[in-house]
Amino acid sequence: MNLAILGYGTVGRNVHKLLKEVDGITVKYILELPDRLTEDCMVSEPSIILQDPEIELVVDALPGIHPSSEYIKEALSSGKSVVSSNKAAICSSFKELNELAKEHGVRLLYEASCGGGIPVIEELMRVGKLDEIDSISGILNGTTNYILYMMQKEGMSYGDALKEAQRLGYAEADPTADVSGFDVRNKILILSSLAYNGYLTDDIPMIGIESITKEDMDRFASEGKTIKLMGISKLEGSSYALAVVPVLLPKDSMEANVPLNFNIVSFTGNYVGELKFYGQGAGGDPTADAVVRDVENVLYGDSMAFYRSFENELQYKPELLSGRCHVGGELLTDTVVAEAAAKAKAEGKSFYFEL
Ligand code: HSE
């Protein structure tokens, strides 16, 4: 099978490396910037790839919504399967991309878009065939987990920890997407849309980690707590609520003990109960591993196993997520997360949700 890789950053480079271990794959093209064409197969004109009938599979390893989403649409419309690690592009047109893949009888897989190397989407889809999944939560960003971990365990400053996360290839091209919660927003929207089989697009409460200080963390530790940035999602009947917020956790919980660039994702099915998935959520090799597993799925797999029709009409009901909210140091009990987070933002105050 001939494939092309779009992008040669941390993910694209490592996908290229790992694909050398897969029989039956030829990397015919790599899309790269005109001044960086270091390999014979590199091209800087996307139409060479998207209009080549020999290309059966396009691996999208680009960052950001544009032009990635346009390339994915064109590839699917031309009868090419797509594997993407780009959560921003997938989330931005999730329903349309699924419909295009179905219409053209090709695969659209994006395991690496949520949780790096963790095989969470495949398992979510598998469990969701039998069970009704009604909650998802997790640490879904390696960069922010790394920053909070290094601040707490190594006494590193926020700025130094962020620089190190960038150096290690964990952060987005623009790390604001990591620290502001936008990256987690994309991931929890993708996972929830899949789990609840409804296309979720709302603006959801989103608070990042920018204002968390070492002093805050020391205070939390003295109270037996740890803070993590988490995505949280709940379904009740045909109503749902989502949030991306810093969460205060008991220090002996599994989530509180997730180190470095690792992620943890939990979901609950009505028969299976709670499941937790743990692994490296960011970084070249783990993310490329998830991409290459998807490539192998296209190469050998069941061609229709992963479609979602998003047929459920779901209503956003923020009240489903409520509890102990800390706004500017004040504890508000039985409070709706969306309301307390909005208040904190409007008043320029800190916000934490406590589990
Ligand atoms: N910047 C992302 C993270 C990469 O830190 O989790 C993996 O999606």
Residues whose N, C-alpha, C, O or C-beta is under 5 A from the ligand:
A	BS01	HSE	A112 S113 L140 N141 G142 T143 Y170 A171 E172 D178 G281 A282
